[in-house]
Amino acid sequence: MKLLKRKIFLIIFFLSLYAQAIKPYIPGQISITPGNYYSVYIMDQGRSDTDDLASMLRFYNPKISEEYAEEIAKIYVEECSDEGVNYDIAFCQMVLETGFLSFGGSVLSKQYNFCGLGAVNGHSRGEYFPDMRTGIRAHIQHLKAYASRENIRKKSVDRRFRFVKRGSATTIYALQGKWATDPQYDIKLERLLERLFTFRQFANNVNAVADIK
């Protein structure tokens, strides 16, 4: 039985690596459960969960403690849900901007600036926030400013909110040239979403194998 479980595990592992089922969610153009697809729409419901986000973060940055990863994932889900923002996208944008919280650029970890607000060049550290939740809330409010014309539901902590052309970027593909000058910014976000959902699918498959008696 152990040999069988090992064979099943290896088959699922290699199938997960080469799976082509992870694609953008486009309404009306899919024939299976939308939960198997990531969404490129910023104002949308996230399809992963707190454990998926925290596990992915620790997989790519094992120096982060389990408690810290779970806390930041939980706050992202909560703050995004309050504003109607897709937390899959927001979380992936955070790991893109911070290098999976390694903070190798001009922004320091103590700034709680998880999306590079105000860090317009390599010499500017950008905005400072008093704690993790405030920094995440500013990120979500700024993302909503680009993606929607709706009012934010909590008191504004994003000092740069007023500079955004409201509703000018409803998908990740419209952030390039607005949020960042990197010509590959949207592609990098898309690849991180693919990583998240491939990792999510693989973890689910591993759990299914573990349940085999």
C-alpha positions in Angstrom: 0.0 0.0 0.0 2.9 2.4 0.8 4.4 1.7 -2.6 1.0 2.4 -4.3 0.7 5.7 -2.4 4.2 6.7 -3.4 3.5 6.0 -7.1 0.2 7.9 -7.0 2.0 10.8 -5.3 4.7 10.9 -8.0 2.2 10.8 -10.8 0.2 13.6 -9.3 3.3 15.6 -8.7 4.5 15.5 -12.3 1.0 16.0 -13.7 0.7 19.1 -11.5 4.0 20.5 -12.8 2.8 20.2 -16.4 -0.9 20.8 -15.9 -2.4 23.2 -18.5 -5.7 23.6 -16.6 -4.5 26.7 -14.7 -5.8 29.6 -16.9 -7.4 33.0 -16.5 -11.0 33.0 -15.6 -13.0 34.5 -18.4 -16.8 34.6 -17.8 -18.8 32.4 -20.2 -15.8 30.7 -21.7 -15.2 27.8 -19.2 -16.9 24.5 -18.9 -15.6 23.4 -15.5 -15.7 24.9 -12.0 -14.5 28.5 -11.9 -12.7 27.7 -8.7 -10.0 25.8 -10.7 -9.1 29.1 -12.5 -7.6 32.3 -11.3 -9.3 35.6 -12.0 -7.5 38.5 -13.6 -10.3 40.9 -12.5 -9.2 43.1 -9.5 -12.7 43.6 -8.2 -13.6 40.0 -7.8 -13.8 37.2 -5.3 -10.5 35.5 -4.5 -10.6 31.7 -5.2 -7.8 30.5 -2.9 -7.9 30.6 0.9 -5.6 31.7 3.8 -3.8 28.4 4.0 -3.0 28.5 0.2 -1.6 32.0 0.4 0.5 31.3 3.6 1.8 28.0 2.3 2.9 29.5 -1.0 4.6 32.4 0.8 6.6 30.0 3.1 7.4 27.7 0.2 9.2 30.5 -1.7 10.6 32.2 1.5 11.2 29.5 4.2 12.8 32.1 6.5 9.3 33.4 7.3 7.7 31.9 10.3 4.4 30.0 10.0 2.7 32.4 12.3 3.8 35.5 10.3 2.7 33.9 7.0 -0.7 33.0 8.4 -1.2 36.4 9.9 -0.4 38.4 6.8 -2.5 36.0 4.6 -5.4 36.4 7.0 -5.2 40.2 7.0 -5.1 40.3 3.2 -8.1 38.1 2.9 -10.0 40.2 5.5 -9.1 43.6 4.0 -9.8 42.5 0.4 -13.1 41.0 1.4 -14.2 44.2 3.1 -13.5 46.2 -0.1 -14.5 43.6 -2.7 -10.9 43.3 -4.0 -9.5 40.0 -5.3 -7.1 38.8 -2.6 -5.4 36.4 -5.0 -4.2 39.3 -7.0 -3.5 41.6 -4.1 -1.4 38.9 -2.4 0.5 38.1 -5.5 1.2 41.8 -6.1 2.6 42.0 -2.6 5.0 39.1 -3.1 6.0 40.6 -6.5 6.7 44.1 -4.9 8.5 42.7 -1.9 10.2 39.6 -3.4 8.2 37.2 -1.2 8.8 39.6 1.8 12.6 39.5 1.4 12.5 43.3 0.8 15.6 43.4 -1.4 14.8 46.9 -2.9 14.6 50.4 -1.5 11.6 49.7 0.8 12.4 48.3 4.2 10.3 45.7 6.1 9.8 48.1 9.0 7.8 50.4 6.7 4.9 48.0 6.4 4.7 49.2 2.8 3.8 46.0 1.0 3.2 47.4 -2.5 5.9 50.1 -2.9 3.6 53.0 -2.4 5.5 56.2 -3.1 8.7 54.3 -3.9 8.9 55.8 -7.4 12.6 55.2 -8.0 15.5 53.3 -6.5 16.4 56.2 -4.2 12.9 56.8 -2.6 11.8 54.5 0.3 8.2 55.5 -0.2 5.4 55.6 2.5 5.7 54.4 6.1 2.8 52.8 8.0 2.4 52.1 11.7 1.6 48.4 11.5 0.9 45.5 9.2 -2.9 46.0 8.9 -2.6 49.7 8.1 0.0 49.0 5.4 -2.1 46.2 3.9 -5.3 48.4 4.0 -3.4 51.2 2.1 -2.4 48.6 -0.5 -6.0 47.4 -1.0 -7.4 51.0 -1.1 -4.9 52.0 -3.7 -5.7 48.9 -5.8 -9.4 49.6 -5.5 -8.8 53.2 -6.6 -7.4 51.8 -9.9 -10.0 49.1 -10.4 -13.3 50.8 -9.3 -15.1 54.1 -9.0 -16.8 52.9 -5.9 -16.1 54.6 -2.6 -13.8 52.8 -0.1 -15.6 51.4 2.9 -13.1 52.3 5.6 -11.3 55.5 6.5 -8.6 56.3 4.0 -5.0 55.5 5.0 -3.7 55.7 1.4 -2.3 59.2 1.0 -1.9 58.7 -2.7 -5.5 57.6 -3.4 -6.5 61.0 -4.8 -3.8 60.9 -7.5 -5.3 57.8 -9.2 -7.6 57.9 -12.2 -10.5 55.9 -10.8 -11.5 52.8 -12.7 -8.6 53.0 -15.1 -7.3 49.4 -14.4 -10.0 46.7 -13.9 -7.6 43.8 -14.7 -4.0 43.0 -14.0 -3.2 43.7 -17.6 -4.1 47.4 -17.2 -1.8 47.9 -14.2 1.3 47.9 -16.5 2.2 51.6 -17.1 0.0 52.8 -14.3 1.1 51.0 -11.1 4.6 50.3 -12.4 6.7 51.2 -15.4 8.0 47.7 -15.8 6.8 46.5 -19.3 6.5 43.0 -17.9 4.6 43.9 -14.8 1.3 42.3 -15.9 3.0 39.2 -17.1 4.9 38.8 -13.8 1.6 39.1 -11.9 0.0 36.6 -14.2 2.8 34.1 -13.6 2.6 34.5 -9.9 -1.2 33.8 -10.1 -0.3 30.6 -12.1 2.2 29.7 -9.4 -0.3 30.2 -6.7 -3.0 28.0 -8.4 -0.5 25.4 -9.4 0.7 25.2 -5.9 -2.9 25.2 -4.6 -3.8 22.3 -6.9 -0.7 20.3 -6.0 -1.4 20.8 -2.3 -4.9 19.5 -2.7 -3.7 16.5 -4.7 -1.1 15.7 -2.0 -3.9 15.9 0.7 -6.0 13.6 -1.4 -3.2 11.0 -1.6 -2.6 11.3 2.1 -6.2 10.3 2.7 -5.8 7.0 0.8 -5.9 4.2 3.4 
